[in-house]
Amino acid sequence: RDVLGSRGLGDVYKRQSLLSVSGTTASCESKASGLPSVTKIVVVQTLEKHWAFGLFFGVDGASWTKTVNSNSATAINKKYNLGSGTYRLKTEFTLYSGTQSETITAYSPEKTIS
């Protein structure tokens, strides 16, 4: 049985990549849960800024990794003193179950700092 379950993402796996902005501060929150057989989740958060032609690039000093030995994980981080522009949070969740692993990427809705 795969890490996410034969029923697909639906009821057995949930993921969230959330970005909120207050002034020039970005609050990044990522949540994931897997099947009971999942023993570890690695969460990699990257705050990205839109530059041109629909391209986003990581913001310096705005990448965080958290490892949780459980079937659910939450990561919360902040980035201060951001410049104007449009931002999003990219989160990569890697779930481990026995010898299997699976990585899922989630993006937050975009937020703009003026």
C-alpha positions as CSV (number, residue, x, y, z in Angstrom):
1,R,0.0,0.0,0.0
2,D,1.4,3.4,-0.9
3,V,2.0,6.1,1.6
4,L,-1.1,8.1,0.6
5,G,-3.4,5.1,0.4
6,S,-5.1,3.5,-2.5
7,R,-8.1,5.9,-2.1
8,G,-5.9,8.8,-3.2
9,L,-5.4,12.1,-1.4
10,G,-9.1,12.7,-0.3
11,D,-9.7,11.4,3.2
12,V,-6.4,9.9,4.0
13,Y,-4.0,12.8,3.3
14,K,-4.5,16.5,3.9
15,R,-2.1,19.3,3.1
16,Q,-2.1,23.0,3.5
17,S,0.3,25.8,2.5
18,L,-0.9,29.1,3.9
19,L,0.6,32.5,3.6
20,S,-0.6,35.7,5.4
21,V,0.9,39.2,5.2
22,S,0.8,42.0,7.7
23,G,2.7,45.1,6.7
24,T,6.1,43.8,5.5
25,T,5.9,40.5,7.5
26,A,4.9,37.2,6.0
27,S,3.6,34.4,8.2
28,C,4.1,30.9,6.7
29,E,2.1,28.0,7.9
30,S,2.1,24.4,6.5
31,K,0.2,21.4,7.7
32,A,0.1,17.8,6.6
33,S,-1.4,14.6,7.8
34,G,-1.0,11.0,6.4
35,L,-2.2,7.5,7.1
36,P,-1.5,6.0,10.5
37,S,1.3,4.0,8.9
38,V,3.2,7.2,8.2
39,T,6.1,7.5,10.7
40,K,7.8,10.7,9.6
41,I,7.0,13.9,7.7
42,V,9.6,16.3,6.4
43,V,8.2,19.8,5.7
44,V,10.2,22.2,3.5
45,Q,8.8,25.7,3.3
46,T,10.1,28.2,0.7
47,L,8.8,31.8,0.5
48,E,8.9,32.8,-3.2
49,K,8.6,36.2,-4.9
50,H,7.2,36.8,-8.3
51,W,9.7,38.4,-10.7
52,A,8.6,38.3,-14.3
53,F,6.8,36.1,-16.9
54,G,5.0,34.2,-14.2
55,L,8.3,33.0,-12.6
56,F,8.8,32.8,-8.9
57,F,12.1,32.6,-7.1
58,G,13.0,31.8,-3.5
59,V,13.6,34.8,-1.1
60,D,17.0,34.9,0.6
61,G,16.8,33.6,4.1
62,A,13.2,32.4,3.7
63,S,13.5,28.6,3.5
64,W,12.9,26.3,6.5
65,T,12.9,22.6,7.1
66,K,11.1,20.7,9.9
67,T,11.1,17.0,10.5
68,V,8.4,15.4,12.6
69,N,8.4,11.7,13.6
70,S,4.6,11.4,13.4
71,N,1.8,11.1,10.8
72,S,1.0,14.8,11.2
73,A,3.1,17.9,11.1
74,T,2.8,21.6,11.3
75,A,5.5,24.2,10.5
76,I,5.1,27.9,11.2
77,N,7.7,30.5,10.3
78,K,7.9,34.3,9.7
79,K,9.9,36.5,7.4
80,Y,10.4,40.1,8.2
81,N,11.1,43.3,6.3
82,L,10.0,42.1,2.9
83,G,10.0,44.5,-0.1
84,S,7.0,45.2,-2.2
85,G,5.9,42.5,-4.6
86,T,3.8,39.4,-4.9
87,Y,4.7,36.4,-2.8
88,R,3.6,32.8,-2.4
89,L,4.6,29.9,-0.1
90,K,5.8,26.7,-1.6
91,T,5.7,23.7,0.7
92,E,7.1,20.3,-0.1
93,F,5.9,17.5,2.2
94,T,7.7,14.2,2.2
95,L,5.9,11.4,4.0
96,Y,7.7,8.2,5.0
97,S,6.1,4.8,5.7
98,G,8.5,1.8,6.0
99,T,10.7,1.8,3.0
100,Q,8.3,4.0,1.0
101,S,8.2,7.8,0.7
102,E,6.2,10.2,-1.3
103,T,6.7,14.0,-1.9
104,I,3.8,16.3,-2.5
105,T,4.2,20.0,-3.3
106,A,1.6,22.6,-2.4
107,Y,1.4,26.3,-3.0
108,S,-0.4,29.0,-1.2
109,P,-2.5,31.7,-2.8
110,E,-0.5,34.7,-3.8
111,K,-0.3,37.7,-1.5
112,T,0.9,41.2,-2.4
113,I,2.9,43.7,-0.5
114,S,2.5,47.2,-1.8
